Amino acid sequence: MHLFKVYPLYEITPTYAKGCFVYDKNGKKYLDLYGGHAVISIGHSHPKYVKSINNQLNKIGFYSNFIINDLQGKAAKKIKESSNCNDYELFMCNSGAEANENSLQLASFHTKKSRIIAFRNSFHGRSNAALSATDFKKIKSEMNKQINVTFLEFNDHEGLKKEMSKNDVSSIIFESVQGVGGLDEPTTDFVRLMSELCKKHNACLIADEVQSGFGRTGDFFAFQKHGIEPDIIPMAKGMGNGFPVGGVLINKRIKSKYSMLGTTFGGNHLACSAVISVIDTINEEKLLNNCKELEIYFKDKMKNISEIKLIKGRGLMLGLEFDFDASKLRENLIYKHGIFTGGSSKKNILRILPPLNIKKSHINILYDALEKELE
Ligand SMILES: Cc1ncc(COP(=O)(O)O)c(C=O)c1O
């Protein structure tokens, strides 16, 4: 049987990975500045992570959500302590799309309304509501037109006021730093306006932290820079360092009811043990500080390359903007220099999403390769 071809693949088969490096079946070493799409937060096969999941597997790997799993409570406590999001409750699921789908669904339950406001170049995942709120035409089907979504530009204050004044909006969903869309950010004024208008018009503010959360931007959550308190915070990627896990933080103002949400696999014992070891490692290794320090180093270093027109993003969620299509450059970095980087829906942007414990020396390797490629 053939595989259903939905991915244009690079001809590399990794069989081993450690820290910031991935090794293919021929033993060739690659520097991972992509983190498998912002997923690898504490580094590949981190010993603490491996030990935690192994130990758990030897005890109990899975049971369903109709009996108590006290590891979920432990994960919730650790997320609260590390993020300072004190007035929230946790629902666990399996992926970013699911986290967003549950968030949009919850907002609709809570407000008894259905229209969604989303933003140009957004990406929220591939389940129906999440995809409906995503702004990429070529990945959307007829079915996704059933959900009522209005797309606005970031920082369109008047447009937002006008739409919210209709009083039929259930949620506003936004990325504090757009991932797939190419690292654009709304201003603090605009984020605060969204927050105010949601309160005024009984709508939920959903801060999609699927990619930017769990320390990736140097804050535990990227929205925290703006001093707001979203109603709902979906998260995934870095949360499990590769173990498929997602979650939603739900402000206590939104009251739970039995059967409102549910999942078979979400929050299973193995997923919780992954999350717990990720948070412990982020704290013990002070990875938020590393993220902030390396952002400064990265930006200082890369500004010496004149072909780079703009350096976008925060922490270790970064982008290099060129005035040409960067696809070939990305390919050359892989095959000629053994460096993984990420693309974006904007073809002139190269994304850098490494494990949060990379060192300056890893950035130097990218710098030297870029100099060679662009000279
Ligand atoms: C901001 C954001 N939200 C949601 C998703 C969807 O996550 P998943 O692929 O785990 O469903 C992504 C994936 O790239 C994302 O970047």
Ligand as a Chemical Component Dictionary entry (heavy atoms), coordinates in Angstrom:
data_LIG
# 
_chem_comp.id                   LIG 
_chem_comp.type                 NON-POLYMER 
_chem_comp.pdbx_formal_charge   0 
_chem_comp.three_letter_code    LIG 
# 
loop_
_chem_comp_atom.comp_id 
_chem_comp_atom.atom_id 
_chem_comp_atom.alt_atom_id 
_chem_comp_atom.type_symbol 
_chem_comp_atom.charge 
_chem_comp_atom.model_Cartn_x 
_chem_comp_atom.model_Cartn_y 
_chem_comp_atom.model_Cartn_z 
_chem_comp_atom.pdbx_ordinal 
LIG C1 C1 C 0 -0.929 28.548 15.811 1  
LIG C2 C2 C 0 -1.310 27.151 15.446 2  
LIG N1 N1 N 0 -2.516 26.692 15.823 3  
LIG C3 C3 C 0 -2.898 25.427 15.553 4  
LIG C4 C4 C 0 -2.079 24.563 14.843 5  
LIG C5 C5 C 0 -2.533 23.149 14.558 6  
LIG O1 O1 O 0 -1.841 22.262 15.357 7  
LIG P1 P1 P 0 -1.827 20.679 15.006 8  
LIG O2 O2 O 0 -1.041 20.523 13.765 9  
LIG O3 O3 O 0 -1.201 20.056 16.216 10 
LIG O4 O4 O 0 -3.235 20.272 14.846 11 
LIG C6 C6 C 0 -0.811 25.008 14.428 12 
LIG C7 C7 C 0 0.092  24.113 13.673 13 
LIG O5 O5 O 0 1.020  24.516 13.025 14 
LIG C8 C8 C 0 -0.428 26.335 14.733 15 
LIG O6 O6 O 0 0.761  26.813 14.354 16 
# 
loop_
_chem_comp_bond.comp_id 
_chem_comp_bond.atom_id_1 
_chem_comp_bond.atom_id_2 
_chem_comp_bond.value_order 
_chem_comp_bond.pdbx_ordinal 
LIG C1 C2 SING 1  
LIG C2 N1 SING 2  
LIG C2 C8 DOUB 3  
LIG N1 C3 DOUB 4  
LIG C3 C4 SING 5  
LIG C4 C5 SING 6  
LIG C4 C6 DOUB 7  
LIG C5 O1 SING 8  
LIG O1 P1 SING 9  
LIG P1 O2 DOUB 10 
LIG P1 O3 SING 11 
LIG P1 O4 SING 12 
LIG C6 C7 SING 13 
LIG C6 C8 SING 14 
LIG C7 O5 DOUB 15 
LIG C8 O6 SING 16 
# 
